[in-house]
Structures are given as structure tokens and as C-alpha cells.
């Protein structure tokens, strides 16, 4: 069908009259005609509208799919980026962790080394403290409670560490020092002045006492410095009991020596005065006799000096009195006076030596030793006391084989006066003289047993 020409349509009467009202309908018709023409053309080409629609849908779906793919790819890329950033972050964290771990390992190694060094130092400190076995070394807190206690303190004071730690160190002070506040004053002095030295008696766990030389000092941490408040007190002490006793003995000996020197002068004066009475006009004989008496006295003093003036053995004292006269030992029997363990105090020893010397001098001049056949027996007697009196000892001097004695002499010489008066001046001593026809029998009373002790070493002259 051929489409009418536009000019022809315009000059028809119907077209001109309905042009205004029907223009829209004409356009629609034209569009429908074109649509039909297109459909036919598409049908001839074998393509239907549904295919085109489907193609469009497919294209749109493809576009959507592509867009989804793009979105997915974008998301994947974003995820990959995030993953990469995460990996990078993890790597950074791992690197940081490795650095931190390395620093921790170095710190742990340094700490372990420091601990090992500290442990070694502590071991050395314990070895030093425990090796100082002659010193009691211990520390206390500010309340004077024991914190540490070395082996020397355990040996010297008797408390084991587990027994004394936590207890007050006042336990080592004597009751009288505790009552006088000595522990508090010593601690205060050490804290205030930096040290407190002491020389005093201290108490052991078993109640025995020992003389200690001690030093207390404030205990501070080395990191805090000398101006920091002290943590407690460190005390070191040593047993000086033997030194103290030696000093006391030296002081006693010095006083005793001074006393004995004065007594010696008194004795010499007495000997001189007594010997001068009724002495022979022969000055040489007088000097010789006087010299022998001084020598006997000196021998007895030497014996006492060897015994630190604590006393002298009985047989040694008797020999000291006989020595200056050079008496024949076969004529004087001393076997019965060799009694082990009998010690005379200094005063009694000197008096007995002088008494034996005078008895021997008399025996040489007038008694048993003045003749060749005479002899003397000297014996120790342990005598029981009378009723109510304590027992005592005595030395018996018995002369036999000498001239017969008619009785006591009318004139009292130096020897008799010394025996009767000199022994009486010494407490607990005395002389009983019996002038028997067979010879002189003299009993020299010795001090009571409380003044006689057992010897630690028996020596004789």
C-alpha cells in the first residue's frame, strides 16, 4: 500500500475541515503504521520483538552481572588491600613482637645474671660470716629483734638461728644490765653516734657468762646512702673472757706483789731485830746465818712465783727451807711429806719455810744433825679436830740419834722465838715443841683444809 502524498491530503475538503481535531489521531495512526512496517521488517529478518526484549534483558542482566562482577572485584580488591594491610600490620606487629621478645630475652638474661651474681655474693657473705667462727655477728631491727644470726653467734651464745630469730636481742644481756636499761642505751648510742663499743659480761643460753668485746653499728641499705634512716643494727662481739681473767690476774699479782714486797721488808726487819738480840759478837757468823735465813725466804718466794702466787706444794716448801743449809739428804727423810695435791697459801708457805729453816739450823747446831749418827724425819699428818673444831693438817719434825735432851732450854734463841711467835702471827698456824730425851719433836700446825687446795702441778725445789 502506497502512502498518500501530503499535499494531496492537505487540499481535500475533509482534511482541511478536520485538521485541527484529527491531527493527534493521524499521528497515532502513523506510528502504528510505522510499527507494523517495522514488525514486518523484523519478521522478514527473522528477529522478533521478544528476542530484542530478551536481548535487552540479557544485556541489562549482563550489565548487572558485569556491575556485580566489578563490585565483587572491587570488594575483592578492597578485601585484598585490607588483607595486605593486615599482613603488613601483622608483619609490623611480628617485627615489633620479635624486637620486644628480644629485648625481654636480653632483660631476662641480664636478670638471671644479676640473680646469679647476687646469689653468689650472698653465698660469699654467708661463707664469710660463718667462717668468722670466733665472732658472734648478728643483726636486729629497730625494735632490737634478731633478724640474722651467724654460726659464730650460735657457737658463742648457744642459741641456734631458728631459736633466736624474731626474739629480742636483750636475751644476751645479764639481768642487772637489762634492769639498768643498758640494751636501750647501747642501741640509742649506736644510732646517734654511728657506733657503740662495749666491754661487759654477756649471757649464754645455758646461763653462763662470758666477757665480750663488742661493737654495734647502724645497718643501712647501700642504695639509700649514708643519710637514709637505718634499717636496724649490726652487732659483732668476741669472747674475751680469758683476756679479762688474765688482766684480773695481772692486777691481782701486781697488788699481791706490792703487798708481798712490803711484807718482805717487814719480815727482813723482824729477822734483823730478832737475830740481833743475843747474837754472837762474831759479825761474820751473824752475817752468814742472816744470809741463810734470807736465802730460805727467797727460795720460798721463788716457789710461789712459779705458781703465780696461788700457793705452793708442801714438799717444795719444806725443801726451800732446807736448801740454804745444804743438809745431807740421806739424813733427812722427806718421803712422808711428799703428799700429792697439798698446796699451802702464800702466807703459810713462807712461814713454814722459815720455821723448817730454823728447825734445821737448830738441829745442825744442837740437835740430831750435830752428830754423825743423827737423822730427822719430816712427815705430813692429817689430823682430826677436837670436838666442835674442824680437821686440819700438820707437819711433824722428829729428831733421833742426836744428843740426849734434858728438857727445854733455859734461854730462848732466835729459832724458838720465831717458832713460838712467828707461826702464831699467821692465821691457822702454830707450833707445839716437845724436848724429849731422844730428840726434839715439833708439830707445826697448818691452816684448815679450806685454805689448802689441790695442786694442778706438783713441783719441788
C-alpha positions in Angstrom: 0.0 0.0 0.0 1.3 3.4 -1.1 1.3 6.2 1.4 -0.8 9.3 0.2 1.1 12.4 -0.7 0.9 15.1 2.0 -0.1 17.8 -0.5 -3.0 15.8 -1.7 -4.3 15.2 1.7 -4.0 18.9 2.5 -6.2 20.1 -0.4 -9.1 17.7 0.3 -12.1 19.3 1.9 -12.4 16.7 4.7 -8.8 17.1 5.6 -9.0 20.8 5.9 -12.1 20.7 8.0 -10.8 18.1 10.5 -7.2 19.0 10.5 -7.3 20.5 13.9 -9.4 17.7 15.6 -7.8 14.8 14.0 -4.1 15.7 14.0 -3.4 13.6 17.0 -5.2 10.6 15.7 -3.3 10.9 12.5 0.0 10.8 14.3 -1.0 7.7 16.2 -2.1 6.1 13.1 1.2 6.9 11.5 3.1 5.5 14.5 1.1 2.3 14.3 1.7 2.1 10.6 5.4 2.5 11.2 5.2 -0.1 13.9 3.6 -2.5 11.7 6.1 -1.8 9.0 8.9 -2.4 11.5 7.3 -5.6 12.7 7.0 -6.9 9.2 10.6 -5.9 8.5 11.7 -7.6 11.7 9.6 -10.6 10.9 11.2 -10.8 7.5 14.6 -10.6 9.1 13.7 -13.4 11.4 14.0 -11.4 14.6 11.1 -11.0 16.8 10.4 -8.4 19.4 10.6 -10.8 22.2 14.1 -11.7 21.2 15.0 -8.0 21.2 13.4 -7.6 24.6 15.2 -10.7 25.8 18.4 -9.4 24.3 17.9 -6.1 26.0 17.2 -8.0 29.2 20.2 -10.1 28.6 22.3 -7.0 28.0 20.9 -5.4 31.1 21.5 -8.7 33.0 25.0 -8.7 31.6 25.4 -5.2 32.6 24.2 -6.0 36.0 26.4 -9.1 36.1 29.3 -7.0 35.0 28.5 -4.4 37.5 28.2 -7.2 40.2 31.5 -8.6 38.9 33.0 -5.2 39.2 31.6 -4.8 42.6 32.8 -8.2 43.6 36.2 -7.5 42.1 36.2 -4.2 43.8 35.2 -5.9 47.0 37.9 -8.5 46.4 40.4 -5.8 45.7 39.4 -4.0 48.8 39.5 -7.2 50.8 42.9 -8.0 49.2 44.0 -4.5 50.1 42.7 -4.9 53.6 44.4 -8.4 53.8 47.6 -6.8 52.6 47.3 -4.1 55.1 46.5 -6.7 57.7 49.5 -8.8 56.7 51.7 -5.6 56.7 50.3 -4.8 60.1 50.8 -8.3 61.3 54.3 -8.2 59.9 54.9 -4.9 61.7 53.4 -6.4 64.9 55.5 -9.5 64.5 58.6 -7.5 63.9 57.8 -5.4 66.9 57.0 -8.5 68.9 60.3 -10.0 67.9 62.1 -6.9 69.0 60.1 -6.9 72.2 60.8 -10.6 72.7 64.5 -10.0 72.0 64.5 -7.1 74.5 62.7 -9.4 77.0 65.2 -12.2 76.4 68.1 -9.8 76.9 66.4 -8.4 80.1 65.8 -11.9 81.4 69.4 -12.9 80.6 70.6 -9.8 82.5 68.2 -10.5 85.3 69.3 -14.1 85.5 72.9 -13.0 85.5 72.1 -10.4 88.2 70.4 -13.0 90.3 73.3 -15.4 89.8 75.7 -12.7 90.9 73.5 -11.7 93.8 73.2 -15.4 94.8 77.0 -15.8 94.5 77.5 -12.7 96.7 75.0 -13.9 99.2 76.9 -17.3 99.3 80.2 -15.5 99.8 78.6 -13.3 102.5 77.3 -16.4 104.3 80.7 -18.1 103.9 82.4 -15.0 105.3 80.0 -14.7 108.3 80.1 -18.4 109.0 83.9 -18.6 108.7 84.2 -15.9 111.3 83.7 -18.6 113.9 85.4 -16.6 116.7 83.0 -13.7 116.2 79.3 -13.5 117.1 77.8 -11.4 114.3 74.1 -10.8 114.2 71.6 -8.1 113.0 68.5 -6.7 114.6 65.7 -4.4 113.6 65.0 -1.1 115.2 63.0 -2.9 117.9 66.1 -5.0 118.7 64.6 -8.2 117.4 67.1 -10.6 115.9 67.0 -10.8 112.1 70.1 -12.8 111.3 72.5 -14.9 113.3 75.8 -16.4 112.2 77.5 -19.6 113.1 79.9 -17.8 115.5 76.9 -16.4 117.4 75.5 -19.9 117.7 78.8 -21.3 118.9 79.5 -18.4 121.4 76.0 -17.7 122.7 74.4 -21.1 122.4 71.1 -20.2 120.6 70.5 -21.7 117.2 69.4 -19.3 114.4 65.9 -20.7 114.3 65.6 -20.3 118.1 66.7 -16.7 118.4 65.4 -15.0 115.1 62.4 -12.9 115.9 63.2 -12.7 119.6 64.7 -9.6 121.3 68.5 -9.5 121.5 68.1 -8.3 125.1 68.3 -12.0 126.0 72.1 -11.9 125.8 72.4 -9.2 128.4 72.7 -10.0 132.1 69.6 -9.4 134.3 71.3 -6.5 136.1 72.2 -4.8 132.7 68.6 -5.3 131.5 67.3 -3.8 134.7 69.6 -0.8 134.3 68.5 -0.2 130.7 71.9 -1.0 129.1 70.4 -2.6 125.9 68.3 0.5 125.1 71.2 2.9 125.8 73.6 1.0 123.7 71.2 0.9 120.7 70.5 4.6 121.0 74.2 5.4 121.1 74.9 3.3 118.0 72.1 5.0 116.1 73.0 8.5 117.3 76.8 8.3 117.0 77.3 5.7 114.3 78.9 3.1 116.7 78.7 1.9 120.2 81.7 -0.1 121.7 81.2 -2.2 124.8 83.2 -4.3 127.2 80.9 -6.2 129.5 79.6 -9.5 130.7 77.1 -11.2 128.5 74.8 -14.2 129.0 74.7 -17.5 127.2 71.7 -19.7 126.5 72.7 -22.0 129.4 73.0 -19.1 131.8 76.8 -19.0 131.9 78.5 -15.6 131.5 81.5 -14.5 129.3 83.3 -11.3 129.0 82.7 -9.8 125.5 84.2 -7.1 123.5 81.5 -5.8 121.1 80.7 -3.2 118.5 77.2 -2.1 117.4 76.6 -0.1 114.2 73.6 1.2 112.2 72.5 -1.1 109.4 71.7 0.7 106.1 71.0 -0.3 102.5 73.9 0.6 100.2 71.4 2.0 97.6 69.9 4.5 100.0 73.1 6.2 101.1 74.5 7.1 104.5 71.9 9.8 105.2 69.0 7.4 104.9 67.2 6.2 108.0 68.8 3.0 109.4 67.1 -0.3 108.9 68.4 -1.8 112.1 71.7 -2.6 113.9 74.6 -4.8 113.2 76.5 -6.2 116.2 79.8 -8.1 116.3 81.3 -9.4 119.5 84.1 -11.7 120.6 84.8 -13.7 123.7 87.5 -12.0 125.7 87.0 -14.0 128.9 90.5 -15.3 129.1 92.0 -11.9 128.4 89.8 -10.4 131.1 90.8 -13.1 133.6 94.5 -12.6 132.6 94.1 -8.9 133.3 92.5 -9.6 136.6 95.3 -12.0 137.4 97.9 -9.4 136.5 96.1 -6.8 138.6 95.9 -9.3 141.4 99.6 -10.2 141.1 100.6 -6.6 140.9 98.7 -5.9 144.1 99.9 -9.1 145.7 103.5 -8.2 144.7 103.2 -4.8 146.2 101.7 -6.4 149.3 104.4 -9.1 149.4 107.3 -6.6 148.9 106.0 -4.6 151.9 105.6 -7.9 153.9 109.1 -8.9 152.8 110.6 -5.7 154.2 108.7 -6.3 157.4 109.9 -9.8 157.6 113.5 -8.7 157.0 113.2 -6.1 159.6 111.8 -8.6 162.1 114.5 -11.1 161.2 117.2 -8.5 161.7 115.8 -7.4 165.0 115.3 -10.9 166.4 118.7 -12.1 165.2 120.4 -9.1 166.8 119.1 -10.0 170.2 121.7 -12.1 172.0 123.6 -12.6 168.7 127.3 -13.7 168.8 129.8 -10.9 168.7 131.3 -12.6 165.7 129.8 -10.4 162.9 130.8 -12.8 160.2 128.9 -15.6 161.8 125.9 -13.4 162.3 126.0 -12.3 158.6 126.3 -15.9 157.4 123.3 -17.0 159.5 121.3 -14.0 158.5 122.1 -14.6 154.8 120.9 -18.2 155.0 117.6 -17.0 156.5 117.1 -14.5 153.7 118.0 -17.2 151.2 115.4 -19.6 152.6 112.8 -16.9 152.4 113.8 -16.1 148.8 113.6 -19.8 147.8 110.0 -19.9 149.2 109.2 -16.8 147.3 110.6 -18.2 144.0 108.4 -21.3 144.5 105.3 -19.1 144.9 106.2 -17.0 141.9 106.4 -20.2 139.7 102.8 -21.0 140.9 101.6 -17.4 140.2 101.4 -16.8 143.9 98.3 -19.0 144.2 100.1 -21.3 146.7 103.0 -23.8 146.9 103.2 -27.6 147.3 104.0 -28.8 150.8 107.2 -30.8 150.0 108.5 -27.9 147.9 108.1 -25.5 150.8 110.0 -27.9 153.2 112.9 -28.3 150.6 113.0 -24.5 150.2 113.6 -24.1 154.0 116.4 -26.8 154.0 118.2 -25.7 150.8 120.4 -22.9 152.1 121.9 -25.2 154.8 123.0 -27.9 152.3 121.8 -30.7 154.6 122.8 -34.2 153.7 119.7 -35.6 152.0 120.4 -39.1 153.4 120.0 -37.8 156.9 116.7 -36.0 156.4 113.7 -38.3 155.4 111.1 -36.3 153.5 109.2 -39.2 152.0 106.3 -38.8 154.4 105.7 -35.2 153.5 105.6 -35.8 149.7 101.8 -35.8 149.6 100.5 -35.1 146.1 97.9 -32.3 145.9 98.6 -30.5 149.2 99.0 -26.8 148.4 99.7 -24.1 151.0 98.5 -20.5 150.7 101.3 -17.9 150.2 101.5 -16.7 153.8 101.5 -20.2 155.3 104.1 -21.3 152.7 106.6 -18.5 153.6 106.1 -19.0 157.4 106.5 -22.8 157.1 109.7 -22.4 155.1 111.2 -20.1 157.7 110.1 -22.5 160.5 111.7 -25.5 158.8 114.9 -23.5 158.3 115.1 -22.6 162.0 114.5 -26.2 163.0 117.2 -27.4 160.7 119.6 -24.7 161.9 118.9 -25.8 165.5 119.4 -29.4 164.6 122.8 -28.7 163.0 124.0 -26.7 166.0 122.5 -28.6 169.0 120.3 -31.4 167.8 120.3 -34.7 165.8 122.3 -33.3 162.8 125.1 -32.1 165.1 126.4 -35.7 165.4 127.2 -38.2 162.6 124.6 -40.7 163.6 121.7 -38.4 164.0 118.8 -38.1 161.5 115.5 -36.2 161.0 112.1 -37.4 159.7 109.6 -34.9 158.3 106.0 -36.1 157.8 102.6 -34.7 156.8 99.8 -35.5 159.2 96.1 -35.2 158.5 94.6 -34.6 162.0 91.1 -34.6 163.1 89.9 -31.6 165.1 88.7 -31.6 168.7 85.0 -31.7 169.4 83.5 -28.7 167.6 86.7 -27.9 165.7 87.4 -28.6 162.1 90.1 -31.0 161.0 93.5 -29.7 159.9 96.9 -30.8 158.7 100.3 -30.6 160.4 104.0 -31.1 159.6 105.8 -33.3 162.1 109.6 -32.8 162.7 111.1 -35.6 164.7 114.9 -35.8 165.6 116.5 -39.0 166.6 120.1 -40.2 167.1 121.4 -36.9 168.4 122.4 -35.7 171.9 120.0 -36.5 174.7 117.9 -33.6 175.8 117.5 -32.9 179.5 114.5 -30.7 178.8 113.5 -27.4 177.4 116.4 -24.9 177.2 116.5 -22.1 179.7 117.4 -19.5 177.1 115.2 -18.9 174.1 117.2 -18.2 171.0 116.1 -16.8 167.7 114.7 -20.1 166.3 112.5 -20.7 169.3 111.2 -17.2 169.3 110.4 -17.4 165.6 108.5 -20.7 166.0 106.6 -19.6 169.0 105.8 -16.1 167.8 106.1 -16.1 164.0 103.8 -19.0 163.5 101.2 -17.6 165.9 101.1 -14.4 163.7 100.0 -16.5 160.7 96.2 -17.3 160.9 95.6 -21.0 161.5 99.2 -21.9 162.3 101.1 -22.7 165.4 103.9 -24.8 166.8 104.0 -27.5 169.6 107.5 -28.2 170.9 108.4 -31.3 173.0 112.0 -31.6 174.1 112.1 -35.4 174.5 115.3 -37.3 175.7 115.6 -38.9 172.2 115.4 -35.6 170.5 113.2 -32.7 169.6 109.6 -33.4 168.5 107.9 -30.4 166.9 104.4 -30.3 165.4 103.7 -27.4 163.1 100.0 -26.8 162.7 98.9 -25.9 159.1 95.8 -23.9 158.0 92.5 -25.6 157.9 91.5 -27.6 154.7 89.6 -24.6 153.3 92.9 -22.9 152.9 94.6 -25.9 151.3 93.8 -26.7 147.7 94.7 -29.5 145.2 97.7 -28.7 143.1 97.4 -28.5 139.3 101.1 -29.1 139.0 103.3 -30.5 141.8 106.8 -29.0 141.7 109.6 -29.2 144.2 112.7 -27.3 144.8 
